[in-house]
Amino acid sequence: MQARPIAGSLLHRSMTNKAEHLYPIYVRQGRSPKRYKAGFIDADGKIVIPPSFEDATSFSEGLASVKINRRWGAIDASGKLVIPCTYSMKLDFCSGVAQFVEGEAPWRGLLACDGRVVLRPKYEVISQFNEGLAYVRNEERYGFINPRGEELIPLFFEGAHQFSDGVAPAQLNGKWGYIDQRASFVIEPRFDDAMPFSEGLARVLVGANWGYIDRNGEFLIVPKFSSVLDFRAGLASASREKKAPYGFIDRSGKFVVEPAYIYPKYFSEGLAPVTPMGQSFQSFINTQGERAFAGEYLGAHDFQDGLCRVSTLETTEYIDHQGQTVWEGPYVDRP
C-alpha cells in the first residue's frame, strides 16, 4: 500500500524531467501566417508531440497549456490531455497551481495540476508564485496568498510585487518599501517605486532616476539611470536618459557593454538579443558585448535549456548557443 504513492511520485518526476526538454512549435497551416497548429519538439528538433493544437505554451512543472476549440487545458509530456480544454485563459503552472477564470468573469482562482479547484475565483489579479507566495489584488488593495489559496497577508497595501530573497516590495502611503512574510517593513517605505530583488540587488526609483539597493536598504548603485532592468548573469540593462540607448552595467554601476541598443533586454544562458540603434533586426551578444553569431532576427525569446525560439522574415526557428538551427518552419504570426 505504501509503494503506490512513491511510484506515482517517481512517474510524475520522470514526466516532469522529460517535459523540461520539450519545446512548443507553431506550424503554419496553408499560406496565411495567422493559421497554425502547435506541437512540441525535443532538444534535437524531433517532433515528439504532433502539431494538433490551436495553440500551446511551454512546459512548466510537467504540464503545458494547450488550446482546443478556443478553450485551454493542459497536457503532460506524453501529449495526454490531463486537464480538459474548458478554460478561457491558458494555464501556466507554478508551485503546483495555475490561475483560471470561470466563463468570461474577470475574477481569478487557482487550479491544481490534477484539475482540482484549489481556490474559487475571487481576486482581480493573482501574480505568479515565488517563495511560496503570490500577491493578489481587489479594489486597488494588495495582499498575499499561498498555493492553497490561504490569505496569509490581508489586502492592505496600495501596491505590491513578488517575494524574492525573503522580502517583497510593498506600497503604503504612496511610498514603496520591503516587507517580510509577516507583513512587517524590513526596509522602510521611502522609494517612489521598487522591484523585487534579483542576484542580491533591487532596483528602486527616487524621483525620476533608478538605482539599486542591497538587502539592508543601502544604495549599492545610486539613482542615476532613466531606465533599468533587474540583474541577471551579473549584468543589468540600463539607459542614462529618456530615449537614450541601452547598454549593460555591472554591480558597480559601470557600463561594461556600452549603450548602443534600442530596447532593454535580459541575458539568458550567457546571451542576450539586442537591437542596435538605427536597425530593425535583433542579433545576439555575449556578456562581453561581443556578437555571438551572425544571425539576425525579427524577434527572439530567452534561451531555455540550450534552445531559443526566434523568427525571421520567412521562418520560425529554434537555434542553439552557436546560432545553429535545430528546427525550422515557415513564419507564423502568433499573438
N, C-alpha and C positions, 0 to 999 in steps of 0.2 A: 504493500500500500504506500510505503514511503518513497518508493522508486519512481512512481508516476510523475509527481511534480518535478523531480530532478530531471527526468528525461525530457519533459516538456520545456524546462528551462534551458537545457542544453540545445534542444531543437530551435528554440527562439533565438538563442545566442548565435547558433550556426547560421540561421536565416538572416539575422541582423548583420553579421560579419560579411555574408555574401552580398547583401544589399548595399553595403558601404562602397562596393566597387562596381555598381551599376549606374549608368548614366542615361538620362532621358534623351531621346532623339525625336525629331519632328520631320516627318517625311511628306513631301508635297504630294497632293492628290490632284493630278491634272495640271493645267497651266497657271492657275491663279496661285500666287504665293500665300494667300489667306486661307487656302484649303489644304489641310494637312492631317495626318494621323500621328499619334505619339506611341512610341515603344521604348525599349531600353537595350543598350549595348553593354558589353563588359569592357575591361580595360584594354583589351586587344582590338576593340572595334567590332567584335562579333555580335550580331543581333541575338539576344537571348530571350527577349520578350517581344514578339512581333508588334509592329505598329498598328494597333487596332483600336486605340482610344482617341477620343476627340481632343484630349489634352492630357498632360501629365506633369508632375513635379519631380524633383529629385527625391531620392530615398532619405528618410530620417527615422532613426530608431527602428529600422527594419520594415518600414512601410512607405509607400509612395502614394500620393493622391492622384487619382485618375478620373476622367470625365467621360460619362456615357449618357447620351440623351440629355445633354445640357445640365447634368447633375454630377456632383462629385462624390466619390467614395475612396476606398484605399485597397491596394494590393500588397501582397508580400513578395519576396524575392523570386518566388516561383511563378509569379504572374497570377496567382489565385486571388480572387476578389474576397477580401476578408471583412470589408465594411461596404454594404450595398451603396450604390450611387443614388443617394436620395437627398443630398445636401446642396444648397445653393452656393456655398463657398468651399474652396479647396481645404483639405485637412492636412495641416502641417504639424506633425507630432514633435513634441519637445517635453521632456520629463514625463513621458508616458501619456500625455494628453494632447488634444488638439482643440482649437476653437471651432464652434459651429453655431449656426443660427437655425431657427425653425421657421420655415416658409420664407416670407420676404420681410419679416420683422427685423429691426435693427439690433435687437439685444443679442448678446453673445454668451454662450455657455461653454462647458468643457465635455469632451468625449474621450473615453478611454480607448486604448489600442484594440480592444476587442469589440468596439462599437457601443459599449455600455455608456449611458449618460451619467457623468460624474456630477455635473452642475447644470441645472436648467438655465437657459438664457436669462440673464438679469442685469448684465453690465453693458454700457455703451461701448467700452473699449476693454480688451484684455491684451496685455503685451505678451511677448514670448517669455517663458520661464527662464530664470537664471539664478543659480544658487538656491533653488527650491522655492522661489517666489516670483510672482508676476504682478505688475501694477494693474489696477483696474480703475475705471472712471465712470462716474454717474453725475450728471448735472454739475460738471466742472469741478468736482471734488475727486481726489485720488486716494487710494489705499492699496493694500497688497493682499493677495490670496496665495495659498499653497496649491499643489496639484490635486488635492482632494476637494478644492473649492471652498475651503475654510478661510474666512476673512481674518487674517492674523493682525493686520493693521487697518483700523477702520478708515473709511473715506473722509479724510480730514484735511489733506494737503491741497494746495492750489495747483500743483503740478508735481510730476514725479517721472523718473526714469528707472531702468532696471538696476538690480543689485549687481555689484561686482566688487571683488576684494572686501566683501563683508559689509559694504555700505551702498546706499542708493541716493542719488540726487533728489531733493525734495524742495518744494517752494512753499514759503509761508510769509505772509505779509509782503508779498511782492518780491522777496529775495530768495535766492537758492543757497542751500547748504547740503550737508550729507547726513543721513540718518543711519542708525544700525537697525537690526531686526527687531528691536524693542521700541522702535519709532522715536528714539532719543537722538537729538542732534549731536554728532561727534565732531562735525565741522560746522560751525555756526553759519546761519544764512546771511551772507554778505555779498553774494555774486548776482549779476543780472541774468545769468543763465549758467547752467552746469550740466555736464555729461558724465556718464559712468567711467570708472577707472578702467584703463587698459594698459597692461605692462607697467603697473605701478604709478601711472600718471593719469590725471583727469583734466580735460580742457574746460576752462571756465571763462566767462565773459565779464569784463569790467568796463562799463561804458560801451565804447564801440570796438574794443580790442579783446582778442583772445590770448590767453596764456595757459600754463599748465601748473597744477599743484600736486604735491605728494600726499601721502595718507595722513600727514599731520596738518594738512591745510596750508602748508608753506609753498610759496611760489618757487618752483624749480626753473620755470621759464616765465619771465614777467610778461604781462599782456602787451603785445606789440604787433599782433597779426590781425588782419581784417577777417581772415577765414582760415580754419584749421580742421583737420580730422584727427581721429584717435591714433595713438602709436600702435604700429604693427611691425614686427621684424625690426624693432629699434628705430623706425623712421615714421614720420607723420607728414602728410601733405599740408602745405601751408602757403598762404599768399600774404604779402605785406600790405597791400592796399586793395580797395574795391576795384574790380575789373582788371586787376593786375594778374600776371601769370602765376601759376603754382609751381613750386618745387617741393623738395623733401628735406625736412630738418631732422637733426639728431636730438638727443636728450639735453644737449646744452643750448638748443635753440638756434644752432648754426646750420645754414643750408649746406648739405653735403651733396645734394643734387640741385643745381641752380634752377631758379624759376624760369620755365620755358614752355609751360603746358597750360592748356585751356581749362581743363576740369580737374577737380581734386579726385585722387584715386587711392586705393589701398594696395599694398603688397600682399600677395598670397603665394606661398611656396617659393619665395625669393624673387618673384616677378610682378611687375605692375603694368597694366595697359595705360598708355598716355597718348594724348593728342597734342602734338606740337602747335605752338601759336601759328596761325595762318594756314593751318592744314585741316582737312576734314577726316582723315583716316587715323586710326589708332595703331600704335606699334608697342612692343613690349621692351621695357628696360629692366636691368638688374639693380641691386641695391647700391651699386657704384654709379648708377646713372648711365651705364653703357647699353647700347642697343643689343638686345639679347639674340635676336634673329631677324631675318629680312622681311617677314610677313607684315602686311598692312590690312586692317580690318575696319568694317563699318561699326562693329560693336564687339565687346568681349566681356565675359564673366570672370569670376575668380577661378583660379586653379583649385581643383579638388581631387585629392588622391592621384595627382600626376597628370590630370587632363583638364583642359579648359575649353568651353564652348565659345566659338567665335562665328562671326558672319562676315561675308564679303558681298560684293555686288551680285554675285551669282550663286554663292554656296552658303550652307550652314555646315560647320565642321567641328570636330574635336581635334585639338592639337596637343602635343606633349611639350615638355620643357625645352625641347630643341626646335619647336615650331613645326615638327613633322606632323602631317595629317594622319590621324588614326581612323577617323570615319568622316565621310563627306556625303552630303545630299544637296539637292537644289535649294536655293534660298527660300525661306519661309518668313512671312510677316506675322510673327506671334505677338499678341498683345502683352 
